[in-house]
C-alpha cells in the first residue's frame, strides 16, 4: 500500500509545475497512481474561473493495487493573489 499527502499554495502556474513532482510514500513504493492524481488536480484547476490567479491544493490518500482500493481527499481553493 502507498499513500500521499501534500499541500501546494501559490500562483496557478507554480502549483501546476509542482504537481508532477509529488511522490507517494514510501518513496521506493508504488508511484503509478501519482500521475492520475496530478492529472485530475490539473484538470480541476483548469476549470477554475480566470479571476483566480492563485490556488491552494490540500491532498491526501492511499492506494493499493492488489486490493483495488483507493481513498483520497482532495481540496482545491481558488485565490486572488
Secondary structure as GFF3:
##gff-version 3
##sequence-region A 1 81
A	DSSP	beta_strand	2	11	.	.	.	ID=ss1
A	DSSP	alpha_helix	12	19	.	.	.	ID=ss2
A	DSSP	alpha_helix	32	46	.	.	.	ID=ss3
A	DSSP	beta_strand	54	64	.	.	.	ID=ss4
A	DSSP	beta_strand	69	79	.	.	.	ID=ss5
###
